[in-house]
Amino acid sequence: MENFVFYSPTKIFFGKEEENKIGEILKNDGIKKVLFVYGRESIKKIGLYDKVINSLKAYKIEFVEHSGVKPNPVLSHTLEGVKKAKEAKVDAILGVGGGSVIDESKAIALGVIVGEEKLWDCFEGKREIQQALPVYDILTVAATGTEMNGNAVITHDETKEKLYVSSPILCPKVSILNPELTFTISLEYQAYAAVDVIAHLIELYFSAEYSPKIQSRLIEALILTVMDTTEKILENPKDYQARAEFMWASTLALNGLMQIGFKDGAFHNHMFAHAIGGLYDLPHGACLSMVIPAWMSWYKSKNLNQFQRFAEKIFKKPFPEDGIKELKNWFKRIGAPVSFKDAGLDKKAVEEIAKMVAQIAHRWNLNKIYDFNTAKEVLTLCLE
């Protein structure tokens, strides 16, 4: 294994009714005032909004609301949150929702420190992250793993660049995970969530120059868990145990544990998915399900042994091509798009996305592999 440093400062409260503890948790940490960040109406429909408000009031935690976070959070709305947080002089940011809400919460926490005019510099990699307000969250959608990592993704409204920041400083101080809060996720978005979790697991698994066997085995176990629990959830959305295992698998997929010990490797599929999502405002999991089979076909010759291992361990098939075909079929079976045609994109989109990939590839340290032409090769495979 390669040398590594693993550090996770996030405390997890997992299980039924844990969300009721948020006021107590904040008070015990000396937090007196928070910016309460959430999406639109979903947390109100499931009664979570009232639970949060009641808990905050019970422990005399003041709050200012910042609602309306989009599924693909944008810079303009984030900057509005930064302004609110600074004017209210909050001590922390409380995000209640899915990955988009928590990502915007992290970006706001950073923006309060660096200032509105310099926040995007951090996403472009031009400014080092040294400090941020503490972030607390209550997760309602298991998919991105943001509840236990220092990553955040935001789209620039004008340029359509969808970029990320990553720093341990942005790891949530506390994350509350109650699987019951995910019961009402639509079957469509549950499918997208499953794709996203699998994508987190396979990025280094396939692209690393060296993959430790222990990591490969852990990753394979999580992929099988995600597939098994997803099928159970689609059959019975209120299967608590399936929801619980899926939620924890999602957290483990991108809290850093599955990415240690590899030699090199990068998040190729996520780069392409971010380019698509930024341009067309499509769900992140849907962007990934279109890209992954195409990218796997394009890349497999560069790491044939690992692609063969994937086919054998996940699908009990002998050849690398079988693993790609079976994964694509599984994506299709759970309701995720597997081609641009499925999402209403055409040949024109290939060139637009390829230009964006070439533009952002340096941010992913992948500019030596992907220029306009190589990106176009991958994306052309997404057409059907």
KANORVEN-V628108 format. One record per residue. N is the residue number from 1. RES is the residue in one small letter. SS is DSSP state (a for helix, b for strand, c for the rest). PHI is phi as a letter, one per 40 degrees, with the letter a starting at -180 (none if undefined). NEAR is the number of other ideal C-beta (glycine too) atoms within 12 Angstrom. Layout:
N,RES,SS,PHI,NEAR ; N,RES,SS,PHI,NEAR
//
This chain:
1,m,c,none,16 ; 2,e,c,c,18 ; 3,n,c,d,9 ; 4,f,c,a,17 ; 5,v,c,b,11 ; 6,f,c,b,16 ; 7,y,c,a,17 ; 8,s,c,b,25 ; 9,p,c,c,22 ; 10,t,c,c,33 ; 11,k,b,c,23 ; 12,i,b,b,29 ; 13,f,b,b,27 ; 14,f,b,b,31 ; 15,g,c,h,21 ; 16,k,c,c,19 ; 17,e,c,g,20 ; 18,e,a,c,29 ; 19,e,a,c,40 ; 20,n,a,c,27 ; 21,k,a,c,31 ; 22,i,a,c,42 ; 23,g,a,c,32 ; 24,e,a,c,23 ; 25,i,a,c,33 ; 26,l,a,c,37 ; 27,k,a,c,24 ; 28,n,a,c,16 ; 29,d,c,c,24 ; 30,g,c,g,14 ; 31,i,c,c,31 ; 32,k,c,b,19 ; 33,k,b,a,26 ; 34,v,b,b,48 ; 35,l,b,c,46 ; 36,f,b,c,43 ; 37,v,b,b,45 ; 38,y,b,a,40 ; 39,g,c,c,35 ; 40,r,c,b,18 ; 41,e,c,b,16 ; 42,s,a,c,29 ; 43,i,a,c,34 ; 44,k,a,c,21 ; 45,k,a,c,17 ; 46,i,c,c,26 ; 47,g,c,g,22 ; 48,l,a,c,37 ; 49,y,a,d,30 ; 50,d,a,c,17 ; 51,k,a,c,28 ; 52,v,a,c,39 ; 53,i,a,c,27 ; 54,n,a,c,20 ; 55,s,a,c,32 ; 56,l,a,c,36 ; 57,k,a,c,18 ; 58,a,a,c,17 ; 59,y,c,b,26 ; 60,k,c,f,16 ; 61,i,c,c,32 ; 62,e,b,c,24 ; 63,f,b,a,36 ; 64,v,b,b,27 ; 65,e,b,c,28 ; 66,h,b,b,39 ; 67,s,c,b,27 ; 68,g,c,g,24 ; 69,v,c,c,42 ; 70,k,c,c,30 ; 71,p,c,d,34 ; 72,n,c,b,39 ; 73,p,c,d,46 ; 74,v,b,b,33 ; 75,l,a,c,37 ; 76,s,a,d,24 ; 77,h,a,c,33 ; 78,t,a,c,45 ; 79,l,a,c,30 ; 80,e,a,c,29 ; 81,g,a,c,45 ; 82,v,a,c,38 ; 83,k,a,c,23 ; 84,k,a,c,29 ; 85,a,a,c,40 ; 86,k,a,c,25 ; 87,e,a,c,16 ; 88,a,a,c,25 ; 89,k,c,f,16 ; 90,v,c,c,35 ; 91,d,c,c,27 ; 92,a,b,a,40 ; 93,i,b,b,50 ; 94,l,b,b,52 ; 95,g,b,b,51 ; 96,v,b,b,48 ; 97,g,b,i,46 ; 98,g,c,c,48 ; 99,g,a,d,47 ; 100,s,a,c,45 ; 101,v,a,c,49 ; 102,i,a,c,50 ; 103,d,a,c,52 ; 104,e,a,c,50 ; 105,s,a,d,52 ; 106,k,a,c,56 ; 107,a,a,c,54 ; 108,i,a,c,47 ; 109,a,a,d,46 ; 110,l,a,c,44 ; 111,g,a,c,43 ; 112,v,a,c,35 ; 113,i,a,c,28 ; 114,v,a,c,31 ; 115,g,c,g,18 ; 116,e,a,d,26 ; 117,e,a,c,14 ; 118,k,a,b,21 ; 119,l,a,c,37 ; 120,w,a,c,31 ; 121,d,a,d,21 ; 122,c,a,c,37 ; 123,f,a,c,39 ; 124,e,c,c,21 ; 125,g,c,g,20 ; 126,k,c,c,16 ; 127,r,c,b,21 ; 128,e,c,c,16 ; 129,i,c,c,30 ; 130,q,c,b,14 ; 131,q,c,a,18 ; 132,a,c,a,32 ; 133,l,c,c,36 ; 134,p,b,c,37 ; 135,v,b,b,48 ; 136,y,b,b,49 ; 137,d,b,a,55 ; 138,i,b,b,48 ; 139,l,b,c,49 ; 140,t,c,b,45 ; 141,v,c,b,48 ; 142,a,c,c,49 ; 143,a,c,a,44 ; 144,t,c,c,47 ; 145,g,c,g,47 ; 146,t,a,c,46 ; 147,e,a,c,51 ; 148,m,a,a,42 ; 149,n,c,a,41 ; 150,g,c,b,35 ; 151,n,b,c,37 ; 152,a,b,a,45 ; 153,v,b,b,46 ; 154,i,b,b,45 ; 155,t,b,b,40 ; 156,h,c,c,30 ; 157,d,c,d,21 ; 158,e,c,c,11 ; 159,t,c,c,21 ; 160,k,c,g,26 ; 161,e,c,c,32 ; 162,k,b,b,41 ; 163,l,b,b,40 ; 164,y,b,b,39 ; 165,v,b,b,37 ; 166,s,b,a,32 ; 167,s,c,a,29 ; 168,p,a,d,25 ; 169,i,a,c,28 ; 170,l,a,c,43 ; 171,c,c,c,37 ; 172,p,c,d,47 ; 173,k,c,c,39 ; 174,v,b,a,37 ; 175,s,b,b,45 ; 176,i,b,b,44 ; 177,l,b,b,42 ; 178,n,c,b,35 ; 179,p,a,d,36 ; 180,e,a,c,32 ; 181,l,a,c,40 ; 182,t,a,c,38 ; 183,f,c,d,30 ; 184,t,c,c,25 ; 185,i,c,c,35 ; 186,s,c,c,21 ; 187,l,a,c,21 ; 188,e,a,c,21 ; 189,y,a,c,33 ; 190,q,a,c,40 ; 191,a,a,c,35 ; 192,y,a,c,39 ; 193,a,a,c,45 ; 194,a,a,c,48 ; 195,v,a,c,47 ; 196,d,a,c,47 ; 197,v,a,c,44 ; 198,i,a,c,48 ; 199,a,a,c,48 ; 200,h,a,d,44 ; 201,l,a,c,44 ; 202,i,a,c,48 ; 203,e,a,d,38 ; 204,l,a,c,38 ; 205,y,a,d,43 ; 206,f,a,c,43 ; 207,s,a,c,34 ; 208,a,c,c,31 ; 209,e,c,c,17 ; 210,y,b,b,20 ; 211,s,c,b,35 ; 212,p,c,c,24 ; 213,k,a,c,18 ; 214,i,a,c,16 ; 215,q,a,c,31 ; 216,s,a,c,32 ; 217,r,a,c,20 ; 218,l,a,c,27 ; 219,i,a,c,41 ; 220,e,a,c,30 ; 221,a,a,c,22 ; 222,l,a,c,36 ; 223,i,a,c,38 ; 224,l,a,c,25 ; 225,t,a,c,32 ; 226,v,a,c,44 ; 227,m,a,c,33 ; 228,d,a,c,24 ; 229,t,a,c,36 ; 230,t,a,c,44 ; 231,e,a,c,23 ; 232,k,a,c,24 ; 233,i,a,c,39 ; 234,l,a,c,29 ; 235,e,a,c,15 ; 236,n,c,a,17 ; 237,p,c,d,24 ; 238,k,c,b,19 ; 239,d,c,c,24 ; 240,y,a,c,22 ; 241,q,a,c,20 ; 242,a,a,c,30 ; 243,r,a,c,37 ; 244,a,a,c,29 ; 245,e,a,c,30 ; 246,f,a,c,41 ; 247,m,a,c,47 ; 248,w,a,c,32 ; 249,a,a,c,40 ; 250,s,a,c,49 ; 251,t,a,c,40 ; 252,l,a,c,33 ; 253,a,a,c,41 ; 254,l,c,a,40 ; 255,n,c,c,35 ; 256,g,c,h,29 ; 257,l,a,c,28 ; 258,m,a,c,41 ; 259,q,a,b,37 ; 260,i,c,c,25 ; 261,g,c,g,28 ; 262,f,c,c,33 ; 263,k,b,b,20 ; 264,d,c,g,22 ; 265,g,c,g,32 ; 266,a,c,a,30 ; 267,f,c,c,37 ; 268,h,a,d,39 ; 269,n,a,c,45 ; 270,h,a,c,44 ; 271,m,a,c,44 ; 272,f,a,c,51 ; 273,a,a,c,47 ; 274,h,a,c,41 ; 275,a,a,c,47 ; 276,i,a,c,43 ; 277,g,a,c,40 ; 278,g,a,c,39 ; 279,l,a,c,33 ; 280,y,a,b,29 ; 281,d,c,f,22 ; 282,l,c,c,32 ; 283,p,c,d,35 ; 284,h,a,d,45 ; 285,g,a,c,49 ; 286,a,a,c,40 ; 287,c,a,c,45 ; 288,l,a,c,47 ; 289,s,a,c,45 ; 290,m,a,c,45 ; 291,v,a,c,51 ; 292,i,a,d,46 ; 293,p,a,c,40 ; 294,a,a,c,38 ; 295,w,a,c,43 ; 296,m,a,d,43 ; 297,s,a,c,27 ; 298,w,a,c,30 ; 299,y,a,c,35 ; 300,k,a,d,31 ; 301,s,a,c,16 ; 302,k,a,c,21 ; 303,n,a,a,29 ; 304,l,a,d,19 ; 305,n,a,c,21 ; 306,q,a,c,36 ; 307,f,a,c,37 ; 308,q,a,c,23 ; 309,r,a,d,30 ; 310,f,a,d,38 ; 311,a,a,c,27 ; 312,e,a,c,20 ; 313,k,a,c,27 ; 314,i,a,c,35 ; 315,f,a,b,27 ; 316,k,c,f,15 ; 317,k,c,b,21 ; 318,p,c,c,16 ; 319,f,c,b,19 ; 320,p,a,d,29 ; 321,e,a,c,22 ; 322,d,a,c,23 ; 323,g,a,c,35 ; 324,i,a,c,34 ; 325,k,a,c,24 ; 326,e,a,c,28 ; 327,l,a,c,42 ; 328,k,a,c,33 ; 329,n,a,c,19 ; 330,w,a,c,31 ; 331,f,a,d,36 ; 332,k,a,c,21 ; 333,r,a,c,19 ; 334,i,a,c,34 ; 335,g,c,h,27 ; 336,a,c,c,40 ; 337,p,c,c,35 ; 338,v,c,b,36 ; 339,s,c,a,28 ; 340,f,c,c,33 ; 341,k,a,d,16 ; 342,d,a,c,23 ; 343,a,a,b,30 ; 344,g,c,g,14 ; 345,l,c,c,28 ; 346,d,c,b,20 ; 347,k,a,c,17 ; 348,k,a,c,16 ; 349,a,a,c,30 ; 350,v,a,d,34 ; 351,e,a,c,22 ; 352,e,a,c,25 ; 353,i,a,c,43 ; 354,a,a,d,31 ; 355,k,a,c,26 ; 356,m,a,c,36 ; 357,v,a,d,44 ; 358,a,a,c,28 ; 359,q,a,c,30 ; 360,i,a,b,39 ; 361,a,a,d,31 ; 362,h,a,c,21 ; 363,r,a,c,31 ; 364,w,a,b,32 ; 365,n,c,f,19 ; 366,l,c,b,32 ; 367,n,c,c,19 ; 368,k,c,c,12 ; 369,i,c,b,27 ; 370,y,c,b,35 ; 371,d,c,b,19 ; 372,f,a,d,22 ; 373,n,a,c,17 ; 374,t,a,c,25 ; 375,a,a,c,37 ; 376,k,a,c,28 ; 377,e,a,c,23 ; 378,v,a,c,39 ; 379,l,a,c,42 ; 380,t,a,c,26 ; 381,l,c,c,28 ; 382,c,c,c,43 ; 383,l,c,c,26 ; 384,e,c,b,20
//
